[in-house]
Amino acid sequence: MSSIIALNPAELPPLTGVISHGLAVPDLGLLYTSGQVAWDAEGKLVGRDDLAAQFTKAYENIDAVLAAGGSSRSKIIKETIHLVGYDPEHADALIALIAGCRGEGQTPPASTCVGVETLFAEGYLVEIEVVATL
């Protein structure tokens, strides 16, 4: 059995006993994040009604989990994006937003975008989970 290391960086709200913000599996060379939303270390929403601000904060939270496990955004191999109220008419703007959050020169990961009616609490517009290599 591979060793599993829970990742709960101080930049994210403590959810000990409920979820781990991420899990590193060094024997497999992989790191999995829980879905990250636009919240601060106290669990308060950042960027109410601002999709771009929420994307940016969610990716910052992913960065914190990745760093805690010894990985980085450039090592993301799979991402899943849950988006409240997705409208295909806005696909081009969404693609540009996602690309801007990823950064230049990175190999785009395999990706899935799922339109959802709601997330776990009112006001949250996006939740992103990733798998990365170590």
Backbone bond lengths (Angstrom), bond angles and torsions (degrees), N, CA, C in turn:
res aa  C-N    CA-C-N  psi(-1)  N-CA   C-N-CA  omega(-1)  CA-C   N-CA-C  phi
1 M - - - 1.452 - - 1.524 109.42 -
2 S 1.311 116.46 133.96 1.458 122.32 178.65 1.521 110.31 -71.67
3 S 1.330 116.21 147.16 1.465 119.72 173.50 1.526 108.52 -73.47
4 I 1.316 115.83 144.61 1.461 121.94 -179.74 1.525 107.17 -124.91
5 I 1.334 116.25 129.77 1.455 121.82 -177.84 1.526 108.96 -115.90
6 A 1.342 116.08 120.94 1.464 120.85 176.76 1.524 109.42 -74.05
7 L 1.330 115.94 138.37 1.464 122.85 -179.30 1.524 108.91 -119.32
8 N 1.319 116.23 115.18 1.460 121.84 -179.92 1.528 109.39 -137.68
9 P 1.342 116.91 76.50 1.464 120.13 -175.75 1.531 112.55 -64.53
10 A 1.322 115.33 151.47 1.468 122.15 -178.24 1.524 112.93 -62.67
11 E 1.333 118.10 -21.36 1.471 121.18 -179.40 1.527 112.40 -71.35
12 L 1.332 116.88 -10.32 1.463 121.67 -177.23 1.519 110.16 -115.53
13 P 1.340 117.60 154.78 1.464 119.33 -178.54 1.531 111.27 -62.33
14 P 1.322 116.95 140.51 1.468 119.08 179.13 1.526 110.82 -71.58
15 L 1.294 116.06 122.59 1.465 122.02 178.99 1.526 110.23 -124.45
16 T 1.326 115.74 29.43 1.452 122.51 -176.52 1.526 110.50 -52.09
17 G 1.306 115.46 133.07 1.451 121.08 -179.90 1.517 113.81 88.10
18 V 1.328 116.29 -13.05 1.467 120.82 179.79 1.524 109.49 -106.39
19 I 1.329 115.57 -58.89 1.464 121.58 175.89 1.517 108.67 -144.17
20 S 1.298 116.39 164.07 1.459 122.59 165.22 1.518 105.70 -103.09
21 H 1.313 116.90 140.36 1.465 119.25 178.35 1.524 110.84 -67.22
22 G 1.312 115.80 -23.65 1.457 120.34 177.14 1.512 109.85 -163.46
23 L 1.306 114.71 162.98 1.461 122.15 175.26 1.514 108.42 -134.29
24 A 1.318 115.67 127.90 1.463 121.03 173.95 1.518 107.81 -101.70
25 V 1.326 115.09 138.26 1.467 121.69 177.56 1.526 106.26 -123.88
26 P 1.338 116.54 82.74 1.467 120.48 -173.76 1.524 114.04 -56.53
27 D 1.324 117.77 -37.86 1.463 120.02 -179.24 1.524 112.22 -61.17
28 L 1.323 116.11 -28.02 1.465 121.20 178.93 1.527 111.83 -98.85
29 G 1.343 117.02 -11.32 1.454 120.78 -178.89 1.513 113.48 71.80
30 L 1.348 116.45 29.57 1.463 120.43 -176.28 1.519 111.58 -126.89
31 L 1.328 114.82 153.67 1.449 123.20 174.78 1.527 107.88 -134.27
32 Y 1.326 115.41 132.04 1.462 122.24 179.06 1.520 108.68 -116.10
33 T 1.332 117.56 132.68 1.461 119.23 173.40 1.518 109.06 -102.20
34 S 1.320 115.00 150.76 1.458 119.89 165.57 1.522 106.39 -72.19
35 G 1.307 116.40 164.74 1.454 119.22 176.29 1.522 109.61 -59.06
36 Q 1.317 116.84 127.96 1.462 121.76 179.70 1.523 109.40 -107.15
37 V 1.312 114.03 136.84 1.459 121.77 179.71 1.524 108.67 -118.55
38 A 1.317 115.61 -177.66 1.473 121.60 -177.74 1.526 109.87 -88.48
39 W 1.341 116.13 72.51 1.459 119.33 175.30 1.513 109.52 -125.69
40 D 1.334 113.91 157.00 1.456 119.70 179.25 1.526 109.35 -94.60
41 A 1.330 116.51 -172.99 1.467 121.29 -176.02 1.532 112.85 -63.83
42 E 1.332 116.74 -21.13 1.468 120.37 177.76 1.530 112.23 -93.49
43 G 1.323 117.20 0.37 1.462 120.83 -179.89 1.507 114.20 84.66
44 K 1.327 117.37 15.98 1.471 121.17 179.67 1.521 110.65 -92.37
45 L 1.327 115.40 140.23 1.459 123.00 -179.97 1.529 111.22 -62.03
46 V 1.319 115.72 135.26 1.459 123.32 175.14 1.533 107.44 -112.34
47 G 1.324 117.97 127.17 1.467 121.07 174.44 1.513 115.13 83.45
48 R 1.324 117.56 41.83 1.466 120.18 178.56 1.534 110.19 -52.25
49 D 1.322 116.43 131.55 1.467 123.57 178.30 1.521 113.88 64.05
50 D 1.320 118.55 17.42 1.467 122.42 -178.76 1.531 108.22 -127.99
51 L 1.329 115.45 95.31 1.463 120.42 -175.63 1.523 112.31 -59.68
52 A 1.330 117.71 -42.13 1.463 120.14 -179.63 1.525 110.89 -62.67
53 A 1.327 118.04 -43.27 1.467 121.24 179.01 1.517 110.71 -64.57
54 Q 1.325 116.92 -37.30 1.462 119.69 179.61 1.523 111.24 -70.25
55 F 1.322 118.14 -39.44 1.471 120.57 175.28 1.531 109.75 -59.32
56 T 1.338 115.59 -47.68 1.459 120.48 -178.13 1.526 110.73 -59.20
57 K 1.325 118.00 -46.97 1.465 121.07 -178.82 1.521 111.50 -67.50
58 A 1.323 117.66 -39.83 1.470 119.91 178.14 1.529 110.59 -60.81
59 Y 1.329 117.12 -42.49 1.469 119.65 177.81 1.536 111.44 -68.63
60 E 1.336 118.37 -34.00 1.470 120.30 174.62 1.530 110.11 -62.11
61 N 1.338 116.16 -40.23 1.460 119.88 178.05 1.530 111.14 -67.09
62 I 1.321 116.46 -37.49 1.471 120.18 174.66 1.520 109.39 -62.01
63 D 1.334 116.84 -42.89 1.470 120.61 177.94 1.524 110.82 -56.28
64 A 1.336 117.50 -41.69 1.467 121.12 -179.02 1.523 111.11 -63.52
65 V 1.325 116.75 -41.74 1.465 120.60 179.01 1.526 110.22 -67.49
66 L 1.326 115.84 -44.97 1.464 119.55 179.09 1.522 110.98 -59.85
67 A 1.325 117.70 -45.55 1.462 121.47 -179.88 1.527 110.67 -62.24
68 A 1.327 117.13 -39.25 1.468 120.74 179.86 1.528 111.46 -62.25
69 G 1.318 116.09 -26.19 1.462 120.69 179.70 1.512 114.10 -100.06
70 G 1.326 117.61 3.55 1.460 120.75 179.47 1.513 113.96 81.99
71 S 1.336 116.68 26.24 1.462 120.70 179.26 1.533 108.46 -122.99
72 S 1.320 115.89 -171.64 1.465 120.37 179.79 1.528 109.37 -156.70
73 R 1.311 114.45 168.57 1.465 120.54 -178.53 1.534 112.10 -58.05
74 S 1.318 117.60 -31.99 1.468 120.49 -179.54 1.532 112.70 -67.92
75 K 1.329 116.86 -11.28 1.466 120.94 -178.77 1.528 112.61 -104.10
76 I 1.332 116.84 9.60 1.465 120.11 177.47 1.518 108.85 -70.06
77 I 1.340 115.65 129.25 1.466 120.18 179.16 1.526 112.61 -111.70
78 K 1.345 117.25 -17.41 1.461 121.02 179.24 1.514 108.93 -150.87
79 E 1.319 116.33 134.75 1.462 120.00 174.11 1.525 108.95 -133.14
80 T 1.314 114.43 147.15 1.456 121.11 173.42 1.520 107.04 -126.63
81 I 1.312 115.37 126.96 1.462 122.30 -177.24 1.520 108.09 -114.36
82 H 1.329 116.32 123.81 1.466 122.19 174.28 1.528 106.31 -103.96
83 L 1.310 116.56 122.13 1.460 121.78 -171.19 1.527 109.68 -125.29
84 V 1.329 115.55 121.91 1.460 121.03 178.84 1.523 109.18 -71.75
85 G 1.333 115.89 130.99 1.454 121.52 173.94 1.514 115.18 66.74
86 Y 1.315 117.05 33.20 1.474 119.99 179.84 1.527 110.38 -55.24
87 D 1.314 115.56 135.83 1.463 122.83 177.63 1.522 107.40 -128.62
88 P 1.349 118.43 116.69 1.465 120.66 -178.80 1.526 114.04 -55.46
89 E 1.322 117.65 -23.55 1.460 120.28 178.64 1.533 111.57 -65.48
90 H 1.326 117.34 -19.57 1.460 121.38 -178.65 1.529 111.99 -104.52
91 A 1.320 116.69 17.68 1.474 120.88 -176.37 1.529 112.39 -58.72
92 D 1.323 118.17 -43.13 1.470 120.00 -178.27 1.523 111.46 -61.76
93 A 1.331 116.86 -43.28 1.468 120.47 178.46 1.519 110.56 -65.39
94 L 1.323 117.34 -38.90 1.459 121.40 178.66 1.525 111.07 -64.46
95 I 1.316 116.52 -44.28 1.469 120.84 178.85 1.531 110.10 -60.89
96 A 1.321 117.61 -42.48 1.466 121.13 178.50 1.532 110.86 -63.92
97 L 1.316 117.27 -39.99 1.463 121.61 178.55 1.524 111.03 -63.65
98 I 1.318 116.57 -46.50 1.468 121.27 179.27 1.524 110.25 -62.31
99 A 1.316 116.96 -46.75 1.467 120.74 -179.92 1.521 110.90 -60.65
100 G 1.318 117.93 -40.13 1.455 121.50 178.77 1.517 112.78 -64.70
101 C 1.318 117.05 -35.60 1.466 120.68 178.58 1.523 111.86 -72.41
102 R 1.302 117.46 -29.37 1.463 120.33 -177.90 1.517 112.72 -73.00
103 G 1.300 118.05 -35.95 1.454 120.78 -178.12 1.518 111.26 99.75
104 E 1.319 114.84 155.43 1.467 121.80 -177.77 1.518 111.86 -74.55
105 G 1.312 115.54 148.81 1.451 122.06 171.53 1.515 116.10 77.54
106 Q 1.321 117.52 3.64 1.452 119.59 179.08 1.517 109.78 -92.02
107 T 1.323 115.42 144.72 1.453 119.64 174.47 1.519 108.04 -68.59
108 P 1.328 118.45 123.12 1.464 119.56 -179.99 1.532 110.06 -62.89
109 P 1.340 116.74 133.91 1.457 119.06 178.97 1.518 110.91 -76.95
110 A 1.327 115.54 166.52 1.461 119.31 166.47 1.529 105.33 -61.75
111 S 1.320 117.22 140.81 1.462 118.79 -172.30 1.519 111.65 -146.25
112 T 1.324 114.23 145.81 1.453 121.61 175.21 1.518 107.92 -131.91
113 C 1.322 117.36 133.43 1.464 122.20 175.18 1.524 107.67 -116.88
114 V 1.326 115.28 124.71 1.458 121.39 -176.89 1.523 108.70 -118.67
115 G 1.321 116.58 123.06 1.452 120.61 174.20 1.518 109.41 -78.36
116 V 1.334 115.54 131.42 1.458 120.77 -179.64 1.518 109.60 -128.48
117 E 1.325 115.54 159.65 1.458 120.35 178.99 1.525 110.95 -76.15
118 T 1.326 116.10 -40.25 1.458 120.51 -177.90 1.518 109.72 -157.15
119 L 1.337 116.07 161.90 1.457 121.89 172.61 1.526 107.66 -108.26
120 F 1.320 118.04 -164.69 1.460 121.53 -170.34 1.531 114.62 -67.91
121 A 1.330 118.23 -20.57 1.461 120.64 179.78 1.527 109.76 -147.88
122 E 1.313 115.40 154.10 1.460 121.50 -179.34 1.523 111.29 -59.83
123 G 1.326 115.92 139.73 1.453 121.79 175.31 1.516 114.56 97.42
124 Y 1.332 116.65 -22.01 1.464 119.53 178.96 1.520 108.80 -78.72
125 L 1.335 116.55 128.97 1.460 121.82 -174.46 1.525 113.55 -107.71
126 V 1.340 117.67 -21.64 1.459 120.65 -175.83 1.526 109.88 -146.15
127 E 1.321 115.49 142.46 1.458 123.02 173.24 1.524 107.12 -135.15
128 I 1.325 115.89 130.57 1.464 120.81 -174.36 1.520 109.38 -127.26
129 E 1.312 116.32 131.59 1.469 121.46 173.20 1.508 108.26 -123.74
130 V 1.327 115.74 147.89 1.457 119.51 -178.22 1.517 111.12 -136.69
131 V 1.331 113.38 161.28 1.460 122.93 168.38 1.524 105.08 -120.77
132 A 1.330 116.47 133.61 1.465 120.94 -178.97 1.524 109.30 -134.56
133 T 1.310 114.77 159.37 1.455 119.71 172.34 1.521 108.93 -87.68
134 L 1.310 115.22 159.67 1.476 120.44 178.58 1.506 110.45 -92.40
